[in-house]
Amino acid sequence: MSVKALRPFIGSLLLLSVVSAPVLANDFRHIADPLNLNTSLYIGFDDDTFKLGGSFATSHQKFSANSNFDGDKWHLGYLYSTSEVNFRASVDHGKTDTPQGKANHYQYQMGLMTEHQGWLSTQVFTEVAVNHLAVKSYKDSTAANASMTILKPMTEHWYSELYVQGNAGIDGVERYDARSWLALGYQINPQWSWVIRYQYDWEKLEQIESEDTQWVFAIRSQF
């Protein structure tokens, strides 16, 4: 990658450095914890584009958003978390293959997440949800969703993530899709980390089937 192409990336890193203040280690859950209630920023890139995202958190709620720089793929998320319940909701905009080519879609999802402490400090997060997919000028579909995240701190700084999730239509429309990734991260301190992951996506909607693999690299900051 050329130096010219890296300029937006470097500039955004400088922005993160300015807005992030030093913090104490005991203020935070792990930076990769999906129930982490901390305000954060991140920047990264996958095979085709740079991405920017962040979240704003209070004592029990978190509002998050991310988008690629083109603005055609974005995500809005909401988390309400207490010791009794962890409720998550999201809206995603992206592209879906149809007989007429790729079409814009919106996916609305609501679910409940639980957290389990496994062996050797492994954290396991499971979520059951329902979502509705609306593909412009093609199909609408409602599906059941299940996902699992396994977060494993390996040393004081290194950690790994395994994520798997799948959808299955429940309204008579033939819809199945799945996503998984394996990630390796390095937590420089409780405030900063970087992560690299290999991701696989598969989607089937009626007679249309597609799959994609990509490498993703991101730098995260929480404060």
C-alpha positions as CSV (number, residue, x, y, z in Angstrom):
1,M,0.0,0.0,0.0
2,S,1.4,3.4,-1.0
3,V,2.2,6.2,1.4
4,K,-0.5,8.4,-0.3
5,A,-3.1,5.7,0.4
6,L,-2.1,5.6,4.0
7,R,-2.5,9.3,4.7
8,P,-6.2,9.1,5.7
9,F,-5.4,6.2,8.0
10,I,-2.5,8.1,9.7
11,G,-4.6,11.2,10.0
12,S,-7.4,9.3,11.8
13,L,-4.9,7.8,14.2
14,L,-3.7,11.2,15.1
15,L,-7.3,12.2,15.8
16,L,-7.7,9.2,18.1
17,S,-4.6,10.2,19.9
18,V,-6.0,13.7,20.6
19,V,-9.4,12.7,21.8
20,S,-8.3,9.8,24.0
21,A,-7.2,10.6,27.5
22,P,-4.9,8.4,29.7
23,V,-6.9,6.0,31.9
24,L,-6.3,3.5,34.7
25,A,-6.3,-0.2,33.9
26,N,-9.0,-1.1,36.5
27,D,-11.6,1.2,34.8
28,F,-12.3,-1.2,32.0
29,R,-13.5,-4.6,31.0
30,H,-11.5,-6.1,28.1
31,I,-11.4,-3.9,25.0
32,A,-12.9,-6.7,22.9
33,D,-15.7,-7.6,25.3
34,P,-19.0,-7.1,23.4
35,L,-20.7,-6.0,26.7
36,N,-18.0,-3.4,27.3
37,L,-19.7,-0.2,28.4
38,N,-17.0,2.3,27.4
39,T,-16.9,5.1,24.9
40,S,-14.6,4.1,22.1
41,L,-13.2,4.9,18.6
42,Y,-11.7,2.7,16.0
43,I,-10.4,2.8,12.5
44,G,-9.5,-0.1,10.2
45,F,-9.6,-1.5,6.7
46,D,-10.6,-4.7,5.0
47,D,-10.0,-5.9,1.4
48,D,-11.6,-2.9,-0.3
49,T,-12.0,0.1,2.0
50,F,-11.2,2.0,5.1
51,K,-13.7,2.0,8.0
52,L,-14.4,4.3,10.9
53,G,-16.5,3.7,13.9
54,G,-17.1,4.5,17.6
55,S,-19.5,4.3,20.5
56,F,-20.8,6.5,23.3
57,A,-21.6,4.9,26.6
58,T,-23.2,5.6,29.9
59,S,-23.4,3.4,33.0
60,H,-25.9,0.9,31.4
61,Q,-26.2,1.9,27.8
62,K,-24.0,2.2,24.7
63,F,-24.8,3.7,21.3
64,S,-22.5,2.7,18.5
65,A,-22.0,3.3,14.8
66,N,-19.6,2.4,12.0
67,S,-19.4,2.9,8.3
68,N,-17.0,2.4,5.4
69,F,-15.7,5.6,3.9
70,D,-18.0,5.3,0.9
71,G,-21.0,5.3,3.2
72,D,-22.8,2.5,1.4
73,K,-22.3,0.0,4.2
74,W,-23.0,1.1,7.8
75,H,-24.2,-0.2,11.2
76,L,-26.0,1.4,14.1
77,G,-26.1,-0.5,17.4
78,Y,-27.6,-0.1,20.8
79,L,-26.8,-2.0,24.0
80,Y,-28.6,-2.0,27.4
81,S,-26.6,-4.0,29.9
82,T,-27.2,-4.7,33.6
83,S,-26.4,-7.6,35.9
84,E,-29.9,-9.1,35.0
85,V,-30.2,-8.4,31.3
86,N,-28.2,-7.6,28.2
87,F,-30.4,-6.3,25.4
88,R,-29.0,-5.5,22.0
89,A,-30.6,-3.9,18.9
90,S,-29.1,-2.9,15.5
91,V,-29.7,-1.6,12.0
92,D,-27.4,-2.6,9.2
93,H,-27.3,-1.3,5.6
94,G,-25.4,-3.2,2.9
95,K,-25.7,-5.0,-0.4
96,T,-27.4,-8.3,-1.2
97,D,-27.2,-10.3,-4.5
98,T,-30.5,-10.5,-6.4
99,P,-31.4,-11.7,-9.9
100,Q,-31.1,-8.0,-11.0
101,G,-27.7,-7.6,-9.4
102,K,-26.7,-6.2,-6.0
103,A,-29.4,-4.3,-4.2
104,N,-29.5,-2.2,-1.1
105,H,-30.8,-3.9,2.0
106,Y,-31.7,-2.9,5.6
107,Q,-31.6,-5.5,8.4
108,Y,-33.2,-4.8,11.8
109,Q,-32.3,-7.0,14.7
110,M,-33.1,-7.4,18.4
111,G,-31.7,-9.9,20.8
112,L,-30.6,-11.0,24.3
113,M,-27.0,-11.8,25.2
114,T,-25.6,-13.9,28.0
115,E,-22.1,-14.1,29.4
116,H,-20.3,-17.2,30.7
117,Q,-16.9,-17.5,32.4
118,G,-15.1,-20.5,30.9
119,W,-11.8,-22.2,31.8
120,L,-8.5,-20.3,32.0
121,S,-10.2,-16.9,31.9
122,T,-12.0,-17.6,28.7
123,Q,-15.2,-15.5,28.2
124,V,-18.1,-16.9,26.2
125,F,-20.9,-14.7,25.0
126,T,-24.0,-16.2,23.4
127,E,-26.9,-14.3,21.8
128,V,-30.3,-15.3,20.5
129,A,-32.1,-12.8,18.3
130,V,-34.7,-12.2,15.6
131,N,-34.1,-10.0,12.6
132,H,-36.0,-8.7,9.6
133,L,-34.2,-8.2,6.2
134,A,-35.7,-5.9,3.6
135,V,-34.0,-6.1,0.2
136,K,-35.0,-3.2,-2.2
137,S,-37.2,-4.4,-5.0
138,Y,-36.7,-8.1,-4.1
139,K,-37.5,-10.0,-0.9
140,D,-38.3,-9.3,2.7
141,S,-37.5,-12.0,5.2
142,T,-37.7,-12.6,9.0
143,A,-35.2,-14.9,10.5
144,A,-34.0,-16.4,13.8
145,N,-30.4,-15.6,14.7
146,A,-27.9,-17.2,17.0
147,S,-24.3,-16.2,17.7
148,M,-21.4,-17.0,19.9
149,T,-18.2,-15.1,20.7
150,I,-15.3,-16.7,22.5
151,L,-12.7,-14.2,23.9
152,K,-9.5,-15.7,25.2
153,P,-6.8,-13.5,26.8
154,M,-3.6,-15.5,26.2
155,T,-1.1,-13.3,27.9
156,E,-1.1,-9.8,29.6
157,H,-1.3,-8.3,26.1
158,W,-2.2,-10.9,23.5
159,Y,-5.8,-12.2,23.0
160,S,-7.8,-14.2,20.5
161,E,-11.4,-14.1,19.4
162,L,-13.6,-16.7,17.7
163,Y,-17.0,-15.6,16.4
164,V,-19.7,-17.6,14.7
165,Q,-23.3,-16.6,13.9
166,G,-26.1,-17.7,11.6
167,N,-29.6,-16.8,10.4
168,A,-32.4,-19.1,9.3
169,G,-35.7,-17.8,7.8
170,I,-38.8,-18.4,9.9
171,D,-41.5,-16.8,7.6
172,G,-41.5,-19.2,4.7
173,V,-38.8,-17.4,2.7
174,E,-35.7,-19.6,2.0
175,R,-33.0,-17.6,3.7
176,Y,-29.8,-18.8,5.3
177,D,-26.7,-17.0,6.0
178,A,-23.6,-17.3,8.3
179,R,-20.6,-15.3,9.3
180,S,-17.5,-16.4,11.2
181,W,-14.1,-15.0,12.0
182,L,-10.9,-15.8,13.9
183,A,-9.0,-12.9,15.2
184,L,-5.7,-12.2,17.0
185,G,-5.4,-9.0,19.0
186,Y,-2.7,-7.1,21.0
187,Q,-3.8,-4.9,23.8
188,I,-1.1,-2.3,24.2
189,N,-2.8,-1.1,27.4
190,P,-6.4,-1.0,28.6
191,Q,-7.0,2.0,26.3
192,W,-5.4,0.9,23.0
193,S,-5.3,-2.3,21.0
194,W,-5.0,-3.6,17.4
195,V,-6.5,-6.7,15.9
196,I,-6.3,-8.6,12.7
197,R,-8.9,-11.2,11.7
198,Y,-9.8,-13.5,8.9
199,Q,-13.5,-13.4,8.1
200,Y,-15.9,-15.7,6.1
201,D,-19.4,-14.7,5.0
202,W,-22.0,-16.9,3.3
203,E,-25.5,-16.0,2.2
204,K,-28.4,-17.8,0.5
205,L,-31.7,-16.0,-0.3
206,E,-34.1,-18.0,-2.4
207,Q,-32.0,-19.2,-5.5
208,I,-29.3,-16.6,-5.0
209,E,-26.1,-17.8,-3.1
210,S,-22.9,-15.9,-2.4
211,E,-19.8,-16.1,-0.2
212,D,-16.9,-13.9,0.6
213,T,-13.6,-14.0,2.6
214,Q,-11.6,-11.1,3.7
215,W,-8.8,-9.9,6.0
216,V,-9.7,-7.1,8.4
217,F,-7.2,-4.9,10.4
218,A,-8.3,-2.4,13.0
219,I,-7.0,-0.2,15.8
220,R,-9.3,0.4,18.8
221,S,-9.2,3.0,21.5
222,Q,-11.5,3.3,24.5
223,F,-11.8,6.0,27.1
